[in-house]
Amino acid sequence: MAGEIRYFGTWAKQTFYYAITGVLVGLAIAGFFFALNFFAPLFLEFLGGYYPPSPENEPHFFAFTPLLGDAFANPFLLILLALIPALGGLICGLIKYKLLPLDKPELHETDVFIDGFHNEKGVIKGKTGLVRGICSVLTISSGGSAGREGPSAMVGATVGSVFSRFSKLEERERRKIVSAAAGAGIAAIFKSPLGGAFFGIETLYKRDMEIEALVPAIICSITAYIVSSSFLGLGHLYEIGEYDIAALLKPFSLLLFLVLGIACVPFVIAFAKLLEISRSFFFGKLKIPDYLKPGIGGLMLGILFIIGYLIVNPRHEVEKGIEIASGIFGGGYGFIQLTFYGELTLSVLAFIAVAKIVATALTLGSGGSGGSFIPSLTMGAALGGAIGQILSFFFPETVGNPWIFSLIGAAAFFGAAANAPLTALFIVCEISGSYTLFVPALLAIIPAYSLVGKWTIYPEQYEVRKESPAHRREFMVDILEGIKVKDAYMKDVLTIPADKTVKEGLYFAEKAGHMTYPVVDKDGKMVGITTIMALEKQREEGADYRKIGLICVKEQDVIVAYPDEFLEDVLHKMDTYNVGRLPVMKKEREEGKVSEELVGIISRSDIIREHCRRWSRIKGASS
């Protein structure tokens, strides 16, 4: 019973931590969104003379009158608009590489969260999150081809890391909170609580997920979504048209969605490869100061826009020019909404499907800050929309709503590129506000995800859990499988008599050098357990002469081990109850009664010692 009560208390405390983390992440993301909502109009509307389209349900808090007029009314102003990403990139580079230099600047924002989880024990510095958040605002607001979801995940993970360290949580719990808080950042900014929750646990691996963080992720994501919605509004971000679900579920229609998923694969591989090539070029071959490189990337992005504008829009139509700009500049939020409305021509869709890959590689590869989450959705929406229009021409009776292919294509592309099929699936459902597209989405996502193989847009991902430094302890469990406590515990256990005072107990503990001690009566029978921290607390309260037997944790409440228990089960107990040493008790049966006798103690170091001994034996046998 005592174990159950303690477990319930641990569960309640952890749930409280998850909820508080979600609240803090929701507030941080609201602040991040307000900053973006101010600086994007400042750069693009005021300086650039360009009013980008946006998701139907996205709030707008700031607007500016163009300083020089409408960019699409004057060729010279169009060139000025194309230079805005270079300005933002230059400011970002000065901050990121010169004024406030960062650790591991080569990582883009989502990879900061992934690297922090795997390699930094869940530690992401507050300075890292703040500086990268500022740089992301500058990059995205000035038209850099990057999304706000990656930085939101990084900001969320930073908040979770700082909060867990402030709360003095152990490493394992800190990692779970970092993973959950990253997903909460996605949930808050993209209004996708389920998609966000799975993002936090899926994007850590290529072919696995952090299943232990699922419950924390759901709690954090829902809480962050509710908090951010208080500022940004409830409901899904995008609006979509009506569709005939019965027609979409016909066998031939489902086959076409399967084909769409397969068609995404070469584009996903091209995107991942181009990100790698761009990074290698800018930070391997281009011999200029690093702080100038994001500005160069922004300049090349502007040139790409001008080229696309002249090729795809030779008649200089204002509406088509805005469509091209919405696909190239920023994450592509407004462009995605236009694809869902089915308002884009095949030429624009085909151009953006390719150009967005190049644009994002230039922005992120040159050191600009931002994420590849929304750009991936934009690429998939453009590719899906183009394929949908082509299929609609050949099969008009089957493909009555070509824009549906944009929605499904966006999910398939991201699911494959990020190795996150469940995240992509839930995002489709939450974007559409319905789970009726579940089957078409699955048919597109699964082949795309399965066929992409080793490629990923997040280089810091590990293949599976067992390869991550976060799970090295699980290797120990594999080696210890079948080994019992009686093979590893210490028989010469140091105990403290129950009639000793706190002062005497502290003197003894400081000489012995251990943290945990069984408390025994005059007959040597264990009556409880105490720790040096508990004794220190009693001394601080002025209880130097209180008997230890009165203040120790009583025997019935003590978590114990038994000689015939397996070490992996004992290790699980230690992790569950956050203790480092367990008394070893031997059950004795006398005259029909069962009693327990203290025979030793086992600690993590004893288990590690046995692990090393067995591992040496295995290595010796194999050599």
N, C-alpha and C positions, 0 to 999 in steps of 0.2 A: 504493500500500500504506500509505504514511504517513497518507493521508487516512482510510482505513478504520480504522486503529488509533486515530487520534484520535477518530473518530466513535464507535467502540466504547467508548472511555474516557468520552466525554461521556454516552453512553447508560447506562453502569454507574453513573456518579455521579448522574445524574438519577433512576434507579430507586431508588437508595439514599435519596435525598431524599424520594421519594414514600412509600417504606415507613416511614421515620422519621416523616414527617408523619402517616401513618395510625395509627401507634402512639400518638403524642401526642394525636391527636384521640380515639382510643378511650379513653384514660385520662381526658381532659377530659369526655367524654360520660358515662363511668361516674360521675364525681364529680357531674355535673349531675343524673343520675338519682337518686343517693343523696340529694341535697338535696331533690328533688321528693318522693321516697319518705318523707322525714321530715316535711316541712312540710305535705303534703296531708293526712295523718292528723291532724296537729296542728290545722289549721284546720277540716277537715270532720268528722272523727270526734270529736276532743276538744271543740272549741267548738260545732260544728254538730250533733253527734249523728247523723251520716249516714254510713253505710258504703256507698260507691259500688261497683257491680260493676266488674270489671276484665277485661282479656284473660286467657284461660285460662292462658297460659304466661308471664305477667308475674310476676316475683318480688316478694315483699313483705318488707321488712326491719324495718318499724316498725308498731306498732299502739297505739291509745290507747283507754281507756275513756271514754265520753262524760261530760263534766263535769256536765250537767244531765239526761241521759237521751236516749231515742230521739226524734229530731225528728218522726217520723211518728206518735208516740203522743200528741202534745200540740200544739194549734194555735199556742200561743205560742212553742214551740220551733221550729215550722216557720217562723215569722216571723224568729226569730233566725238560722236557717239561711239565709234569704233575704238577711240583712244581711251575711253573711260576705264575699261578693264586694266589697261597698263598703269593708269594712275593708282587704282586701288591695289594692284599687285605691288607697285613700288612702295607704297606706304606699309603694306603688309610685310614686305621683305625687310624694310628698315626696322620694324618692330621685332619681328621674329628672329632675325639673324644678327642684328647689330645692337639695338637699344636694350632689348630684354631677351637675350639669347636663351634658347630652350634646350633641354636634354632631348636627344633623339629627334632632331628637327626633320629628319628624312621621313618619319612616319606621318601619314595623314590622320585625320582626327579619329576615325573609327578604329584604326590600328593602335592608337594610343590606349584606348580602352582594352583592346584585346591583349596587347603587350603587358599592360598593367595587371591584368588578371593572371596571365600565365607566368610572367617572368619577374614581376615586381612585388609579388605577394599581396596583390590587391591594393598597392599604394600608388596613388596618382596625386601628385602635389597640387595644392590649391593654386599656386602660381601658374603651373602648366595649364590647368583648365581655364583660368582667367585670360592669360595671354592668347591662348589658342582660340578662345571664344571671341576675343576682340578681333583677331586676325581673320577669323571666319566671317564675322560681320562685314569687315572691309572687303574681303574677296567676293563674297556673294552679292553684297549691295552694289558693288561697282560693275557687276555683270560677269564676274568669273564663273566659268561653267562648273559649279559645285553646288551641293545641296546643303540645306540646314539640318537635315536629319542626322548625318554623321557627327557634326559638332554637338548636336543635342544629346546624342548618346554619350559623347565624351564629357560634356558638361554634367550630365546625370551621373556618370561613373565617378567623376571627380567629387561631386557632392556626396555620393555614397561612401567614397573612400575617406574623405575628410571627416564625415559624421561617424563612421565606424571607428576611426582612430581616436576621435574625441571621446567616444563612448568606451574606449579601451576593449574592443572586441578582439577575439583571437583571430588568427590568420584565416582559418577556414571559413568563419562566419563573415569576415571582411570581404573575402573573395565572392561569396554568395551575394552580399549586398551590392558590391560593385557591378556584378553581372545584372542583378535585378534593377539597379538604378539606371544603368545604360538603357535597358529596355523601357524603363519609365520615361526617359527622355524622348524616345521615339513616340511612345503613347501620347505624351503631352503635346508634342509639336505637330504630329500627323493625325491626331484624333483617332488613334487606332490602338485601343488598350490591349486587345488580344495579340495583334500583330507585334506591338511593342514588347509584350511579355516574352514572346517566342524569339524575337530578335535578340534579346539579351542572352538567351541560353543557346541559341543555334549558331550565331556568327562566330563563336569561339572556336569552332571546329569545322572541318570540311565534311566529315562523315560521322558526326556524333553530336551530342548536345549535353549541356550541363544540367542534367535532370534534377539534381539536388536543389537547384536554384529556381525551379519552376514555381513553387508556391510563393516564395519571396517575390519573384518577378510579377506574378499576377497581382499580389497585394500592392506592390509598389506602382505598377502600371495603372491600375484602376484608381488609386489615390491620386497619382500625379495627373491623370486625365481629368478627374473631377476638379482638382485645384486649378489647373490651367484653363479649363472650360469656364470657370468663373470669370476669367479675363477675356478669353478668346471665343467664347460661345460654345454651345453643345452641338452635337450632330456630326455627321461625317463631312469631310473637307470638300469633296467633289459632288457634283450632280451628274447623273447619267440619264439617258433617255429610256423610253420604255422598250421592252423586248419580249419576244414570244418564247418562253422557256420550253414549251413543248416542241417547237421547231428546233431549238438548240440541242435537245436531247435525242434527236433522231440519229440513227447509226452513222449516216454519212456526215452529218454535222460534227459529230464527235470525232470522226476520223480526221476532219479538217483541223480541229483543235490539236490533235496529235501531231499533224504535219507542222502546225505553227510552232509547237514546242521544239521540234527537231530543227526547224529553220532558224531558231534563235541561237543554236549552238555555235556556229562559226562566228557570229557577231559577238557573242560573249567571249569567246577565245580571243578574238581580235582586240576587244576592249582590254582584257587582262594583259595581253601581250604588249599592247601599245602603252599602257600605263608603265609597264616595266621598261620599255625602250625609252620612253620620255624621261623617266627618272634617271636612267643610265646616261642619256645625252646631257641633261642639264647639270647633273652632279658628278659626271665622270669625264665628259669630253669638253664641255663648255667652260673655258678658263677665264671666268670673270668672277668678281665678288658674289658670294651667295645672296646677299641682300638685293642684288639687281635682278636675279633670275625670275622671281615671280612677276616683275614688271615686264620682262622680255616675253614670258609666257602669255601675259595679258595682251601685249602688242600683237603677238602671233594670232591670238584668238580674234582680235579685231580685224586683222587681215583676212582671216577665214570667213568672218561675217561679210565683209565687203565682197569677197569672191563669190560667195554663195548668193548674195543679194543680186549681183550682176548676172549670174548664170541662170538662176531660177526665176528671177523677176526682171526680165529685160525691159518690160513696159513700165517699170517703176510704179506699180500699183501699191498704194499705201497699205491696204489691208494685207496683201501678201507680204509686204516688207515687214509688217509687225509680226506676222506669223513666223517668218524666218528668224527674226530677232528673238522671239519668245522661245524658240527651240535652241538657239545658240547661247544666249546670255542667261546667266543664273542657272538655277537647277532645272528649269523647264516646267514649273508648276502650271503656269497659264497655258503652255503648249499642250500639256496633258489634258487640261479641261477642254480645249478646242478639239482634241482627238475624240474625246468622249461625246462631244456634240456632233461629231461627224462633219465638221465644217472645213476640213483641210483638203487640199488637192493632192493627188498622187505624187506630183513632182516635189511638193514641199515635204511630204511624209518621207519619201525615198531619200531626199537630200539630208534631212535631219537624222534619219536612221544611221547614216554614215558619219555626218559632220559632228554629231554630238559625241561620238566616240573620240574623234580627234580633239574636239574642244575640251573635253574633260581631261584627257591625257595631257594637254598643254597646261591647263590650270593646275592640276594636282601634281603632275610630274615636275613642274618648274618650282614647286615649293609653296604654291598658294594653299590657303587653308579652306577646308570644307569637306563635304562627304560625297560619296559616289552612289548613295542610296537613291535619291531622286533622279540624278542623271541616268541611272540604270533603268528606272521606270520610264523615263522619257524616251530612251533608245528603244525599249520594248514596245511602248505605245506607238511610236512612229513606225517601227518595223511591222507590228501587228496591224496597224491601220492601213499600211501599204498593201500587205498581203490580203487583208480583208477586202479592199477595193478591187484587187485583181481577181480574187475568188468570186466576188459579187458579179463581175463582168462575165465570168465563165459559168457560174451557177447562180443565176439571179433568184431562182425559186428557193434555193437552200440558204443562201447568205442574204437575208433580207435586211440585216443590221450590221454592216461592215465595221462600225465603230466598236462592236463587242470584241472584235479581234484586237483592238487597241488595249482594252482593259485586260483581256487574258494574256496578250503579248507582254504587257508591262510586268505582270506577275511572273510569267515564265522566265523572262529575261533576268529579273532580279533574283528569283529563286535559284537560278543556275549560277549567276555571277557571284552571289554572296554565299552559295552553298546553304541556303536557308529556305527549303521548300515549304515548311509549315508557316513561317513568317509571311512568305509571299501569298500563300493560300488565304490566310486570315485577312491580309491587307485587301485582297480582292473583295472578300465578303464585306469588310467594313467600309471600303470605298463605295461599294454599290448599295450598302445598307440592306443586303439580303444574302442569304446563304443558298439561294437557288442556283447560283453559278458555281457551286462547289465542284460538281463533276466535270464540266468543261475546263475549269481551272486546273484541276488535278491532272487531266489528260494532257495538258500542255506543260505543266510544271515538271512532272515526273521524268519524262524523256529528256527534257532540257537539263535538269539536274543530274541525271544519271550519265549522260553522254559527255558532259563538260570535263569530267575527270579531274586532273590535278589543278586545273586553272581556277584562279580566284582573284577577285578584286581586293581581297584583304590578305596580304602576304603574311601577316602575323598569325594567321590561323594554324592550329595544329591539326593533324589528320584525325586523330581520335583522342579520347580522354587519357588513355594509358601513356601517351607520348608527352603529355603536358607536365611541366614541373609542379603544377598544382596537385597532381595525383601521384606523386612518387611514393607516398605512403601505401598506396594500394598495391604496389609491387611487393612491399613487405608482406602484405596479407597473402599474396600468392605463394611466397616462399614459406610462410609460416603455416600454411594450410596443413592441418593434421597434427601440429605440434601442441602439446598441452602445457598448462601452467606449471605442472610439477617438473618440467624440463628446464624451466628458466627462473623460477622465483628465488628470492633470497631467504634462506632459513634463519640466519642470524639477524632477527629483526630487533631494532631499537624501540623500546616502549617507554612510556612515561607513566608512573604510578598515579592513580586517580587522586590520592591524597596530597600530592605535591601542589604547591602554590603556583600561580601564574609566573611569579618572579623566578622561582626555581626551575619551572619548565622552560622559560626563555633562556636561562643560563645553560641548561642542558642542551637545548636545541641549537644554540649558537655554537656550542662546542662540537656537537655531532655533525652539523652542517647539512641536515636534511630539511625538507619542507613539511612533511607529513609524518605523524606519529600515532600509532595505536595507543589508547589509554587503557590501562589494565588495573584490576583490583589487587588485593593482597595475595590472592591465590593465582595470579597470573592470567585470569580470565578477562578477555576484552570487554570493556563496558562502553567504549566509544572510540572516537578518533578526533584529533585536533591538528591544527597546522600552525606554523610559526606566525602566519598573518593573523589568525584568530587570537593568538596569545598577545601579539603586538596591539591589537585593537582593545583587548581587555586592559592592558597596561595604560594605553592612552585614556581610557575611561576611569583610571584610578583604582583598578581592581587588582593590584599587584598580589594581594594575599588571598584572593579567592581560590578555592580548590578547583583544580582542573577537571575533576570528575563532575563538577556542577555545570561547567560551561562547554564541555566537549559535545560534539554531535553524538547522540546516543546510538548504541549498537543497532537498534531496530531501524535507524535511518541511514546507516552506513552502507554504501555500495561496496560489495566484497567480490572476491574471486575464489574459485575452488580449484584444487589441484587437478581435477579431471576436465576442467574447462579448456577449450581451445584458445590459443593466444589471439586468434583473429577476433573471437567473441569478446575477449577482455579488452582488446584495443578498441572495439566498437563501443564498449561501455565507457571507456576513458573519453572518447570523442563525444559521446552523447551527453555525459554529465560534466564534461570539462574538468576532469581530474587527472593528475599525473601518476598517482600511486594508489594501489588498492591492497588492503589487507587480504591475506590468503587464509581461508578458514577451512578446517577439516571437520566434516560431520561425524559425530560419534553417536552410536545408538546404545543406550544402557537401560535395561529394564523397560523396554518399550518406548522410552523417551529419546528424542533426538536433541543433541546439544552440539554446539559448534566450538571448536578449539582453534585459537590463533596459532598458526604454524609458520607464518612468514609474511613477506610483503613482496609485491611485484610492481615495478615501475616501467615507464616507457623506455628508460635506459636499459633495463633488463631485457625487454623485448627486442630492442635494437641490437643488443649484444648477441642474443640468440640468432637474430636475423643474419648478422655478420658472420657468425660461426657457421651457420648452415650454407650461406652463400660461398664462403671460402671452401667448404667441402664440395659444393657443386662445381666450382671452378677447377678445383684440384682433380676431380674425377673426369672432367672433360678435357683436361690438358694432357 
